[in-house]
Amino acid sequence: MGPLEGIKVLDLSAMVSGPVAATILADQGAEVIKVEPIVGEQMRHMGKPFNGVPPTFYSCNRGKKSLAIDLKSIKGKSILERLIKVNDVLIQNFRPGAMSRMGFGEDTVREINQRIIYVSISGFGDNGPYAHQRVYDPVIQALSGATDIQADKKAARPKMFRVIVADKVTALSAAQAITAALLARERSGKGQHIQLSMLDAMIAFLWPEGMSGLVYADSEFDPAKATGAMDLVYETQDGFITAGAVTDAQWQGMCRALNSNELMNDERFFTSLDRIRYADIRKEITAREIEGWKTDDILHRLDSEGVPSAPLLKRTELLDHEQILANDTVLRTKIDGFGEVRQASPPARFSETNSEIKGPAPKLGEHTDEILVSLGFSDGDCQALRNEGVIL
């Protein structure tokens, strides 16, 4: 039984930011109903499907129930109203104003259920010159400074993360905010409206070290001048590793691991501040020293000296890495129709209320009848609604 057992969530969102937030809640015990259009949400149509479900859709929507419904119809709207009455959370990530035009803006939903936590995820928020625009992850990376942080240091060309980082940062922010709002409701009895923009979430995520030069207005500097030290990728004789020495003791340990008295005695690298000041030179020298070693040999020596280090794993190597196996980080589950399905384990491990993946991602409309019957509809009612095209 997860920590959110008994909490009911309506997931009206699509793509990644909202669905992943709802999946986190599902892993923690909430009952999540994914409300989709009759044709299914867009992510169902992206990627090569296996047993009718693309892998990214599966990972973003595991453990949910699917209700396929025409919300443009009067009867479809009536069904959603009945669901709103009995649910604790509603998540939507339409553009600002879209839910109100559908007849389910926050004020209208609040009249139906005073205690509901209404979550509005948008790209840019409700105001400003970008508020009306459609948004995908690369747009947020561009506006948040992420592409500046990722820029190639030699060519000065901006680059993007090769994953949809802004969507997932927003999902994590939303899930945390929802649990905080549920706690506040437990204390006050009142629901509330959570408004969260991807742009705000991404900038907050990047701020601590990515925007360090902007923190003190009276001592401002270009943050790009302070981020080069993070590119700690070193080539060995047979692969790539990362190794970082932050403290003086770690630096001395690295020098010993490399058998380099020259590095240890170089006054440019005596202190942490020195090593930051001469970061580019230090990395060039360190790289030359490391490239003469085999991966396993130098990693063993670095570990023996207490220097943080690791091999650079390919994604195909994750499944068999000893640390990942020890952590049970990747769950392998046999599921009818899918065979062995691999998913990242919910990262938060609760001692008393375990998180768990409750099931596969649903087929489109898989639970429509089950959900409607729970609301008081008969089997005949369901068939009539299906004949009218209101439900799938």
N, C-alpha and C positions, 0 to 999 in steps of 0.2 A: 504494500500500500504506500503510494508516494505521498509527499508532503502536501500536494494539492488535490488529494482525493476528495471528491465531492464538489469540486469547482467545475462549472460548465462554461465552455467557451464557444462562441460563434466566430468562426474564421471566414470572413467575407473577402479576405485579401487574396492577391495573386502574385505570381512570380516568386520572390525570395524573402524580402524583408519581413512582411507580415506572416507568411506561412512558416518560416523558420522560428519566429517568435512563438507561434502557436504550437509548433512541434516541441519546443523546449518545455512548454507548459504540459503538453501531453506526456512527455517522458517523465515529468514530475507528478503525474497522477491525474491531471485534469481530463475531463471528457471533452473532446474537441470535435465539433461538427464543422466540416468544411462545406460552405455554401457556394455552389458553383453554378454558372449558367448551363443551359442544356447542352451546349457544345463543349463544355469543359473549360477550365481556365487555361491561359496561354501556355503555361509551363508543361501541360500535358502534351503539347504539340511540338516540343523542342527536344531534340535528342532521339536516338534510336530506341524504340520501345522494346522491352523484353516482357513477355506475357502481358502485353498491352500497356506497360508502364515504363516511361523513360527513367533512367537511373537518377538524374537530378531531381525530377519530380518526386521519386520515391523517397530520397533523402530529405527533401523539404517537407514532406507530408505524411511520414510514417505515423502509425498509431492513431489516425483520425478516422472519422466516419464521413462519408460523402453524401451530400444532398444536392441533387441536380434539379434546379428549379428556374422557372421563368419569372424573374422579379419585375418584369415590365407588365405582367398581367395582374389584374386585381386580385385573383385568387392566390397568385404567388406571393404578393405583398401580404395578404392575410396570413399565410403560413408563416412568413418571417416575423410578423407581429406576435404570433403565438409563441414562436421560439424565443423572441426577445423577453417575453414575460418570465420565462423560466431559466434564463441563462444569467451568468454572473459577469461575463466579459464579452464585448464585441470588438473585433479587430477589423479595421478596413484601411486600405492604402490606395484608395482612389484619389484623383486630383481634387484639390479643394473645391467644394461646392457640389461635387458629383453626388454624394450621398443625400444632400438636401434636395437635389432635383429628383432623386429617386423616391423621396418621401421619407427618408430615414436619417435625417440630420440629427446631430446630438440632442438638440432641444426636443425633437419629436420622440426620439427613442427614450429620453429621460421621462417623458410623460407616460410612456408605457411601463417603464421599470425604473423607479427612482434609485435603486441600489446598483444599477449596472455600471461597470467600468467600461467606458467608451473610449476606444483607442483609435486615434487618427494618425496614420503614418503618411507623410508626404515627402516629396523631394526637397522642397525649399521652404515649406511653411505656407501660411495663408496670405502673406503680404509680400510686397516687393516685385521687381520687374520680372523675376523668373517664376513666380508663384503659379502662373497659368500653364507653364510648359510641361510637356511629358518628360519623364526622366528615367534614365538607366544608370547603372553603376559608373560607367566611364565619365559621365557628365559630372557626377559628384566628385570623383577623383580629380577631375580637372579644376573644379572650383574650390576644393578644400586645401589645395597645396600638396596633395599626395603625389602628383606628377613631378613637382619640384623636388620633393624628398627623394623620389626614385630616379631622378635625372642621372644620366651617364656623366660621371665626373670629368672625363676627358673631353667628350664631345659637347657637353653642356646641353644635351638634347633631353627634354622631359620624357619620362617613361611612366607607364601605368603598371600597377600590380596586375599580375596575370590571373588573378582570382577576383570574384565580385566582393571585394572586402567591404565596401561601403554598405551594401545590402546586409551583410552578416553582422557588421558592427551595429547597425540600426536594429537588427533583430535581437541581439543581445541586450541592447539598451532598452528595447521595448519590453522584453520578458522581465527584466529587473524592475522596470517601472510598474508593470502590472502587478507583480507580487507585492511591491511597496504599497500600491493603491488598495490591494485586497487587505493588507494589514491595517491600513488607515480606516478602511470601511469596517473592519472588525471592531475597531475602537470607537468609531463615531457613528456607525450605522449609515453613513452616506457614501454613495458612489461618486465618481468624478470623471472628468474628461481629461484624457492624456493626449497631448499634441506633441508629436515628435517628427522632426524633419531629418532626412538622411544627411543633409549638409551640416546641420548642427551636431549630429551624432558623430560624424566623421571628423570634424574639426576638434571636437572634445577628445576623441580617441588619439588624434595625432599630437595634441597640444603639449603634453609634458616635456618630451625631448625634441619633438619635431619642430616646435615653435619656440624653442628656448630663447632665441634672440629677440623675441617680441614681448617677453614677460615684463621686463623693466623698461618703461618708456624713457627714462633718463639715461639708460645705457643700452639703447637698441642697437642691434647689429643684424646682418643678414644671416638667418638661421642656416642657410646653405653652406656657410663657411664652417659650421660646427657639426655637420652630419657625415663627413667623409669617413670618420673612424668606424662607422658601423659596417663597412663593406669588408668583413673579415672572412674572405674566402681565399684559401691557399691551395695551390696545386702541389701534390706529392708525386712520387715516381709512378704511382699506380691509381691515382684518384684525386679527390679533393677533401679537405677538412676545413673546419673552422676552429680557431683558438683565440682566446682573448685574455689579456692580462690587465686587470684594472688596478689592483693594489700593488704596492711595491714588492710584497712577498711573491705574488703571482708572476710579476715580471722577472724577478730573479729566478723563479722556478722555471719559467720558459727559457731563459738563457741557459740554465743548467741542462734542461732537456735537449737543447740544441747543441750542447757542447760549445757554446760561444762565449768565451771570456771577453771578446771584443764588444759584443752587445752589452754585456753586464757592466763593462767599464766605460761605456760611452756616456759622457756627461749630458748629452742631449736627452737621455731617457731616464735620468735618475729618479724623478718624481712623476706622479700622475699628471700634474700640470705640464711638465716637460714633454711627456709622451703624447699629450693632446696637441701641444704646440707644434711638435714635429711629427704629427701622425703619418703624413704621407711618406716621409723618409723612413720612419720606423717600419711601416708596412712593407715598403719595397725591400728593405734589408731582411726583414723577417721572412718574406716570401722566398727570397733567394736561399735562405738557410733551410726552410722547410722542404723545398722542392727536391732536395737531395735525399730525403727519407722516404721509406715505404709507409703507407698509411697506418697499418697496424703497429708498426714499430714506434713511430713518433707519437701516436695516440697513447700508447702504453707509457711512454716516457713522460708525456705531458700530464697524464693522470697521476702518475707516481709523484710528480712534483706539485700536485694540487692546482693545476692550471685548467680552467674550464675549456673543454674541447669536445669535438664530436666529428664523425664522418658526415659528409653531405650525402644523404640518402636520396636515391631515386624513389619516386612514388611506388614503383613496383617492388621496392625493397622493404617497404614499411611492414608488410604482413609478417615477415620472418625475422625482424630485428628483435634481439633478445630483450631490450628494455620495453619495447611495445608489447611483446608477449607477456612479460612479467606484470605489466600494468593491466592486462586485459583491455587494452585501448581499443582494439578492433573486435567487435562481437561478430561471431559467425553463427547464423541461425538457419536451420532448415525450414523452409516455408513452402507449402503446397503451391505448385505452379511456378515457383521461382527457383527452386533448388536452394543451394547455400547462398544466403544474402549476407553481405558484410556491411556493417555500419559502425561509425565511430560511437563508442560507448558514451552515454551522458557523462560529462566530465566531473560534475559535482557528485561526490559519493557521500550519501547521508547515512549516519550510523543507525538511525531508528526508522527512517521512512525512505526506503530505497527508491531511486529512480530506475526506470526500466523502459525499454522499447516495447510498447504494448502490442504491436502488430505491424503488418505491412502498410504501405500507402494504399488507400482505397481505390478501387476501380470507380469510374465516373458513375455517380448515382447508386453505388453499391448498397447504401444503407437508407435510401430514400423511404422505402415502405416502413422499415423499422422505426425511423424517426417520426414519420407521420402517425403511425399507430400509437407511439408513445404520447403524442399530442391529442389523442382521442379520435383520430380518423379510423374508419373501418376499412377492411380490405376492398370493399366495393367503392368507397370514397376514393381510395388510391387509384383504382383502375379508371374511375371516371376522370380524375385529374390527369391521368396519363393519356387517356383518349383525347382530352382537350389540349394536350401539349403543354400543360402547366408544369408537369414533372417528367423526368426521364424514366 
